Amino acid sequence: MQQLQLIQQQQQQQQQQQQRQQQQPTAAAAAAAAAASIQQQQQQQAAAAAAAAAAAAAAAAAAAVLQL
């Protein structure tokens, strides 16, 4: 649960950064926003993988408890 909260906080921070960058109408800001978007997509994929791993661990723990 804490991992998910941390991941959500990171995503919110990135979205805020991206919004700030998009407010600056320069080519450099556009390039930075594109890079941030790519980074955000990668981190969202990593977050999804982490959430799936956490769910798998929880399922494994539940299965272990049921076997006791």
ChimeraX commands (.cxc) that place a marker at each C-alpha (Angstrom):
marker #1 position 0.00,0.00,0.00 radius 0.5
marker #1 position 2.80,2.39,0.89 radius 0.5
marker #1 position 4.49,1.63,-2.41 radius 0.5
marker #1 position 1.32,2.48,-4.29 radius 0.5
marker #1 position 0.98,5.76,-2.39 radius 0.5
marker #1 position 4.59,6.67,-3.15 radius 0.5
marker #1 position 4.09,5.82,-6.80 radius 0.5
marker #1 position 0.94,7.95,-6.95 radius 0.5
marker #1 position 2.76,10.86,-5.30 radius 0.5
marker #1 position 5.58,10.59,-7.81 radius 0.5
marker #1 position 3.11,10.60,-10.68 radius 0.5
marker #1 position 1.34,13.65,-9.30 radius 0.5
marker #1 position 4.64,15.49,-8.90 radius 0.5
marker #1 position 5.61,14.64,-12.46 radius 0.5
marker #1 position 2.27,15.78,-13.80 radius 0.5
marker #1 position 2.69,19.08,-11.96 radius 0.5
marker #1 position 6.20,19.48,-13.37 radius 0.5
marker #1 position 4.94,18.67,-16.84 radius 0.5
marker #1 position 2.17,21.24,-16.53 radius 0.5
marker #1 position 4.68,23.90,-15.46 radius 0.5
marker #1 position 6.90,23.06,-18.40 radius 0.5
marker #1 position 4.00,23.26,-20.83 radius 0.5
marker #1 position 3.20,26.77,-19.63 radius 0.5
marker #1 position 6.57,28.00,-20.95 radius 0.5
marker #1 position 6.12,28.44,-24.73 radius 0.5
marker #1 position 9.71,27.83,-25.78 radius 0.5
marker #1 position 11.31,25.13,-27.88 radius 0.5
marker #1 position 13.46,24.07,-24.92 radius 0.5
marker #1 position 10.40,23.74,-22.71 radius 0.5
marker #1 position 8.62,21.74,-25.41 radius 0.5
marker #1 position 11.58,19.37,-25.62 radius 0.5
marker #1 position 11.69,19.07,-21.83 radius 0.5
marker #1 position 7.96,18.37,-21.74 radius 0.5
marker #1 position 8.36,15.65,-24.36 radius 0.5
marker #1 position 11.19,14.09,-22.35 radius 0.5
marker #1 position 9.10,14.32,-19.17 radius 0.5
marker #1 position 6.18,12.68,-20.96 radius 0.5
marker #1 position 8.35,9.77,-22.08 radius 0.5
marker #1 position 9.82,9.46,-18.59 radius 0.5
marker #1 position 6.34,9.57,-17.08 radius 0.5
marker #1 position 5.13,6.80,-19.40 radius 0.5
marker #1 position 8.11,4.66,-18.42 radius 0.5
marker #1 position 7.48,5.29,-14.74 radius 0.5
marker #1 position 3.79,4.50,-15.13 radius 0.5
marker #1 position 4.77,1.20,-16.72 radius 0.5
marker #1 position 7.17,0.57,-13.84 radius 0.5
marker #1 position 4.44,1.53,-11.37 radius 0.5
marker #1 position 2.04,-0.91,-13.01 radius 0.5
marker #1 position 4.69,-3.64,-12.83 radius 0.5
marker #1 position 5.34,-2.83,-9.16 radius 0.5
marker #1 position 1.61,-2.94,-8.43 radius 0.5
marker #1 position 1.34,-6.29,-10.20 radius 0.5
marker #1 position 4.30,-7.62,-8.21 radius 0.5
marker #1 position 2.72,-6.40,-4.97 radius 0.5
marker #1 position -0.56,-8.08,-5.91 radius 0.5
marker #1 position 1.28,-11.30,-6.72 radius 0.5
marker #1 position 3.11,-11.16,-3.39 radius 0.5
marker #1 position -0.18,-10.57,-1.57 radius 0.5
marker #1 position -1.77,-13.51,-3.40 radius 0.5
marker #1 position 1.21,-15.71,-2.53 radius 0.5
marker #1 position 0.96,-14.66,1.12 radius 0.5
marker #1 position -2.77,-15.38,1.14 radius 0.5
marker #1 position -2.16,-18.80,-0.42 radius 0.5
marker #1 position 0.50,-19.56,2.19 radius 0.5
marker #1 position -1.88,-18.59,5.00 radius 0.5
marker #1 position -4.63,-20.79,3.53 radius 0.5
marker #1 position -2.24,-23.75,3.47 radius 0.5
marker #1 position -1.49,-23.44,7.20 radius 0.5
marker link #1:1,2 radius 0.2
marker link #1:2,3 radius 0.2
marker link #1:3,4 radius 0.2
marker link #1:4,5 radius 0.2
marker link #1:5,6 radius 0.2
marker link #1:6,7 radius 0.2
marker link #1:7,8 radius 0.2
marker link #1:8,9 radius 0.2
marker link #1:9,10 radius 0.2
marker link #1:10,11 radius 0.2
marker link #1:11,12 radius 0.2
marker link #1:12,13 radius 0.2
marker link #1:13,14 radius 0.2
marker link #1:14,15 radius 0.2
marker link #1:15,16 radius 0.2
marker link #1:16,17 radius 0.2
marker link #1:17,18 radius 0.2
marker link #1:18,19 radius 0.2
marker link #1:19,20 radius 0.2
marker link #1:20,21 radius 0.2
marker link #1:21,22 radius 0.2
marker link #1:22,23 radius 0.2
marker link #1:23,24 radius 0.2
marker link #1:24,25 radius 0.2
marker link #1:25,26 radius 0.2
marker link #1:26,27 radius 0.2
marker link #1:27,28 radius 0.2
marker link #1:28,29 radius 0.2
marker link #1:29,30 radius 0.2
marker link #1:30,31 radius 0.2
marker link #1:31,32 radius 0.2
marker link #1:32,33 radius 0.2
marker link #1:33,34 radius 0.2
marker link #1:34,35 radius 0.2
marker link #1:35,36 radius 0.2
marker link #1:36,37 radius 0.2
marker link #1:37,38 radius 0.2
marker link #1:38,39 radius 0.2
marker link #1:39,40 radius 0.2
marker link #1:40,41 radius 0.2
marker link #1:41,42 radius 0.2
marker link #1:42,43 radius 0.2
marker link #1:43,44 radius 0.2
marker link #1:44,45 radius 0.2
marker link #1:45,46 radius 0.2
marker link #1:46,47 radius 0.2
marker link #1:47,48 radius 0.2
marker link #1:48,49 radius 0.2
marker link #1:49,50 radius 0.2
marker link #1:50,51 radius 0.2
marker link #1:51,52 radius 0.2
marker link #1:52,53 radius 0.2
marker link #1:53,54 radius 0.2
marker link #1:54,55 radius 0.2
marker link #1:55,56 radius 0.2
marker link #1:56,57 radius 0.2
marker link #1:57,58 radius 0.2
marker link #1:58,59 radius 0.2
marker link #1:59,60 radius 0.2
marker link #1:60,61 radius 0.2
marker link #1:61,62 radius 0.2
marker link #1:62,63 radius 0.2
marker link #1:63,64 radius 0.2
marker link #1:64,65 radius 0.2
marker link #1:65,66 radius 0.2
marker link #1:66,67 radius 0.2
marker link #1:67,68 radius 0.2
view
